[in-house]
Structures are given as structure tokens and as C-alpha cells.
Amino acid sequence: MRRSVFAAASTLAIAGASLAQAGPQAEVLHWWTSGGEAKSVAVLQQEFSANGGTWTDMPVAGGGGDAAMTALRARVLSGNAPTAVQLKGPAIQEWYEEGVLADISAVAEAEEWDKVLPASIAAHMKCEGQWCAAPVNVHRVDWLWANAEILKANGIEMPSSWAEFNAAADKLQAAGVIPLAHGGQAWQDATVFEVVALGILGADGFQQAFVDLDPEMLASDKMVAVFDQMRKMRGYVDSNFPGRDWNLATSMVMNGEAAFQIMGDWAKGEFLAAGKVPGQDFLCASAPGAGFLYNVDSFAMFDVAGEDKQDGQALLAKLIVGQNFQKVFNLNKGSIPARVDVEMDAFDSCAHLSAADMTASSKDGTLLPSYAHGMAMRGAQSGAITDVVTAHFNSDMSSKDAVAMLVDAVANSL
């Protein structure tokens, strides 16, 4: 039975109402463990503590959240779910369907989330009409990051097409520079793949292939072209890429070991944490193609016993969507606020570009959920696609064979 964690609204205003009763408690499972990410989650921890709460941190590194989900599954099966968990996209609804999420509608309604969150973002946070998760931010996935000094030294501008990217990469490679910093992990392969796919298929084609799972688009000549470009990308990475974490790939760009990285704007958090300045030390641009791939971080509250834990969930949900946290957190994280009413003056030029592009994409229908980061489809389908992407990237498989395997994999996952 799904239980509301908000039996009394007064618990939001009173922390530790009596010595006999513990204050709000929260054990928080997340996978924000790198420099910029750890700094960002510390903001929430500090604000929670400042409001009388006791935070128990449960960070699980690795796999873009895959390791954290394994840990969560074990906790839930043992009957000892954390109070709050970093979840996103269809995974929220999957856990709701298992009957283990708490209802946070009382806080959402009191704080009028429907008035300050974009409808597309709010829809991800609701389960059968009730609020079951709190959004933290909006990440753009289709970013191209570059070392400004390397590009200047080699007379290269930020590419606006994949042909321009390939020409730049060939020139850099001839000069002895690693063109593309990449980590050989499945989710990173999938990230590069979907960014390439958006640029080659276009927004409509991406929607058909990775949201609608349309067999004709999956089997199309355009999809063959996507895998052709992925073969080129494989040739632009260094031989030590297998198993490399994404933040180490970012450090390669930061330290002048590589020119480019394709990664969501959490990479910017790494640059900023190291004191690097956008437009001066590093460059940011949307990857070639039209559209905006979004990834929304959020926290779901799990059904737990104990008034102290339920009070902690109420306080945590309120703070997460609060204006102060949305601003301070996203300044550290590299993303932009999920709320539309947060003042953006303190944000850098990359964030302003992201916010402007998100607004434009929302208006023209090219604002799309990331498949690689769990926003577009459920785990079985995304896993099937990523298995093909990784198999192709790490072998000499032909593009046509990859497309045939892709069509079969998606069909068998449904």
C-alpha cells in the first residue's frame, strides 16, 4: 500500500519538536561521487542539516547509476529501503508499480510545483496523477566540450556539422592530439551514439527511433549512417579508453590531453570545480544537429516506517524544489534549474545557452528525452539498444549488421 509521508503539514515548520522525538531523518542513495557532483550534493546535505535534519549519505559510484540501482534493488528486497533515492524517467514509474514509493503530493501541492515546473518535466515526476518524485535539475546531454587552447593552436573552430567534426578530428590526429576523450563504458558509448543519432536522424527521426521505437526508422539507411559515424568516432579515441570513468575523460580535455568530449553538462561541473572558465579555458557548444536531449535528475521517496523518516522525506522534497537549492545546486552541477522562475544572472554562458535552447526546442517540438540516460524508454528496451551500440563500437561489426541486430534486439525486448 502506498502511504503519504505528510500526515501533518506542521512537520515542515518544526524540526525536532521535542527532545523525546528525533528530528527529520534521511538516508539518501545517489551516484553523485565525482568532484563537481559531490560538491553539488553537499549543497543539499548542508541545507537539510540547517533545517534540523540528519542526513545519512549512501553514495554508490560507477556505471552512470547502474551500480546504485543494483544496491537499491537489494535494499528493497530485504525490506530496508532508503528514505530517498536518486531516480529518473520511466524508472520512477517502474518502482511505483512495485508499490514501494511514497506519495509526496501534499508537499507538491503546498509548494505549487505545477506552477513552477514545465509540464514535460512535471509529467516525469507523477505516477497515476500523484507526485512521486522531486526534480532537481535539467541536464542537456548533446553537448560538445573542447579545450580552447588546443583548438586555437590548431586553427580549429567548434564544428557545426559531423563533417566539420571529422575534418577537425583528422587534423588533430595528424598533429598528434587525441581528438575525442571517451570512457569505454556502455552508458558513455550510448551517450555518444544518441548525440550522433540526433544530428543525423534529426529530431523527428530521433523521436521515431528512440521514443516510438518505430521499426522502419530503426532499420533505415539513416540509421546505417549513424553507425558509420560511430565507426569514425571509435577511430578518434585513444587506446586506453576501456573502462575509463567519464570524469577522467573530462580531465583529459581539461589538462590538454584531448581536444573534445561529448558528454552532458555535468562535465561542465568538473571544469568549474577545477576553476576553469567557459569561453577562456574550455568551450561549449551544442553538438552538430538541431534539437535538445534532456536528462532530469530527481529523487523519489520510498515507503518507509517511522515519523522521523517521513518528516525527513517531507523536508527533503520541499528543499529540493525550493528556489535556493535549485539555484545553488545547479550552479555547482553544471545543469539548469527545473523551476522556470529561478534567477539566471549568476549562471555562466553555457547555462544561458542551454536555457535559451531548451525554451526554443520546447516551442518547436525538438525537446526530446535522452534514451541513454533513462528518460525515453524503460530499461529492457534501452538496455537492448545499448548492447548493440557497445558491441558495434568495440568490434569490427559492419553498420548494416549493427542495424539488423538493433531491429531484432528492440523487437525481442518488447
Protein Blocks (a to p, Z undefined) as FASTA:
>chain_A
ZZdfblbfklmmpghkbfkbccdddddddfbfbfklmmmmmmmmmmmmmnopacddddde
ejhhmmmmmmmmmmmmnopacfbdcdehjllmmmmmnopaccfklmmmmnommlmgcfkl
mmmmpgghiafbdcfbdcdfbbcdddfklmmmnopacdfbfklmmmmmmmmmmnopafba
cdddfklmmmmmmmmmmmmnommlmmmmmmnopaklmmmmklmmmmmmmmmmmmmpcfkl
gopafklmmmmmmnopafbdcddfklmmmmmmnopaehklpccdddededdddddddddd
dddehjklmmmmmmmmmmmmpmklmmmmmmmnopacfbfkbcfklpcfklmmmmmmmmmm
mmnopaccdfklopmbcfklmmmmmmmmmmmmmmcbdfklmmmmmmmmmmmmZZ
